[in-house]
Amino acid sequence: MPRYQIKVNVSGSWANLCSCPPDRLDAVKAACEQLAFALDHGIVFRVIAFQTEAVVLQFNNKPRRGEPHGWYVPYQPCGR
């Protein structure tokens, strides 16, 4: 069964937060949004597919210049 790994970055390094099956992804994304809303500093979440290790989605609550706010599909270099 496919799963997603959720990672979090608040100070320059990525840490594993949790994993979930596809049918729970919307609930996990909503929980990440609530956590970001409660904070007064920037936080980034990534959803990574276990099988391919590709970043499926990313969330920024205080994005840097040129990055979108909220959930988006990040640029994937060729071969990922």
SVG drawing of the C-alpha trace seen along z (x, -y; Angstrom):
<svg xmlns="http://www.w3.org/2000/svg" viewBox="-9 -38 28 40">
<polyline fill="none" stroke="black" stroke-width="0.4" points="0.0,0.0 1.4,-3.4 2.2,-5.9 3.4,-9.5 6.1,-10.8 5.5,-14.2 8.6,-16.3 8.8,-19.6 11.4,-22.4 11.5,-25.3 15.2,-26.1 17.0,-24.9 16.9,-21.2 14.2,-18.7 12.8,-16.3 10.3,-13.5 7.0,-14.4 4.7,-11.5 3.6,-9.1 0.1,-8.4 -1.8,-6.4 -3.3,-8.4 -6.8,-8.3 -5.6,-10.2 -3.5,-12.8 -6.2,-15.5 -6.6,-15.2 -2.8,-15.4 -2.6,-18.5 -5.3,-20.2 -3.5,-19.4 -0.3,-20.9 -2.2,-24.1 -3.6,-24.4 -0.1,-24.1 1.3,-26.7 -1.6,-29.0 -0.8,-28.8 2.9,-29.7 4.3,-33.2 7.3,-32.1 7.8,-30.4 7.3,-26.6 7.5,-24.4 5.9,-21.0 6.7,-18.5 4.7,-15.5 7.0,-12.9 5.9,-9.7 7.7,-6.7 8.1,-4.7 9.6,-7.4 11.0,-9.8 9.6,-12.7 8.2,-15.8 4.4,-15.6 3.3,-18.8 4.9,-21.6 3.4,-24.1 4.8,-27.5 3.1,-29.8 5.7,-32.6 7.3,-32.0 10.5,-33.6 10.3,-36.0 9.0,-34.1 7.6,-31.1 3.8,-30.5 1.9,-30.6 0.0,-27.5 0.1,-24.1 1.6,-23.8 3.4,-21.3 7.0,-22.2 9.4,-22.1 10.8,-18.7 14.1,-18.4 14.3,-15.8 14.8,-12.3 12.9,-12.6"/>
</svg>
